[in-house]
Every structure is written in structure tokens, then in C-alpha cells.
Amino acid sequence: QVQLVESGGGLVQPGGSLRLSCAASGSIFSINSMGWYRQAPGKQRELVAAVTSGGSTDYADSVKGRFTISRDNARNTVFLRMNSLKPEDTAVYYCNAEVVTNDGASIGHDYWGQGTQVTVSP
């Protein structure tokens, strides 16, 4: 099994910054990609940012220039640095990873973290 544990969420004022972390553990052979999704009240879940094992990144238009995703492949960890936060960024943020397990699996499967609340408010 694989577990994703998130940390770093909380309450921040507009214009502030937060860094989210997500560490994957368990029967991991490799991780193809990792990313962050978010869901705000009344909205659909959306991709915030993703990064492949090779370092290629993808961002939602709404966060480009403000958020930065990175990963530490050796530690199976992904980060999301969020700068210039806006009230519209308020959401539950979920970590995602496509993991190839080391128990004989031949393809990767998606795993999800429990979610961490980010609230941007004065």
C-alpha cells in the first residue's frame, strides 16, 4: 500500500505565502508524477500543479506566476510553494501521485492524500 501525507496548510492573509508538502511512503518502486489538486466550496476539483519524474511542470492558469511545484525524487516528496495568495485560493488541497508499487505491479496507479485546508482571509 501507499500513503500520502500532507502538511503545511493553514490560515494566511491575502498576499501571504504558504508551502505545502506531501510525502509518499509504502511499497513504492517509483513515482511517475505528483501533483496538487484543490476543491473550493461550490466548485469542481481542479488541477493546481503537477510535476513529472523528469521535472516537467504544469500549472493552472489561475496560479501561474504565483505557485511553484517541485519534488524531491529521493524522498518521494512534492512541494507547492504558494505566494501572493488570494481569497480565491481558499480550498482543500489534495496531493496526488502516480505510483508504481514494488510488489510486482507493472503500471502506476493514482493515490491521494487526505487533503489540507488552505484559507486566505484577512
C-alpha positions, -999 to +999 in steps of 0.1 A: +000+000+000+009+036-005+002+066+018+004+103+010+008+126+040+002+163+035+013+192+057+016+230+055-020+242+052-035+268+074-048+303+076-030+331+058-037+368+049-041+379+013-007+384-002+009+359+021+026+326+014+024+290+024+043+259+014+026+226+012+044+193+015+034+158+006+054+127+014+047+094-001+055+062+017+049+025+015+056-001-012+070+024-037+091+013-066+088+046-085+066+076-088+058+088-123+042+121-115+030+141-085+006+170-082-017+191-063-055+195-068-079+217-050-116+220-044-133+251-032-169+253-019-193+252-048-166+244-073-153+214-091-119+198-083-092+213-104-056+206-111-034+232-095+001+220-105+018+188-115+054+176-120+067+146-137+097+125-126+117+143-152+108+177-138+083+189-164+056+210-148+021+221-155+001+248-137-035+261-137-037+294-154-050+310-122-018+302-103+009+307-129+035+331-117+024+327-081+028+290-073+058+267-078+057+230-077+088+209-070+097+174-059+125+155-042+126+122-060+149+106-035+125+114-007+093+108-026+081+142-017+064+170-036+061+206-025+039+235-035+051+270-027+022+294-028+030+331-030+008+362-033-022+342-020-057+354-028-090+347-012-099+328-044-071+303-035-091+291-004-098+254-009-089+220+003-057+210-014-051+173-022-019+156-031-018+131-059+008+107-070+010+081-098+029+053-081+044+021-094+045-003-064+073-027-057+051-058-052+051-068-088+030-041-103+038-032-139+019+001-142+013+031-120-018+038-101-031+070-086-030+077-048-044+106-029-037+124+003-063+133+029-064+169+019-052+200+038-072+232+042-058+265+029-078+296+039-068+330+027-086+357+047-078+390+064 
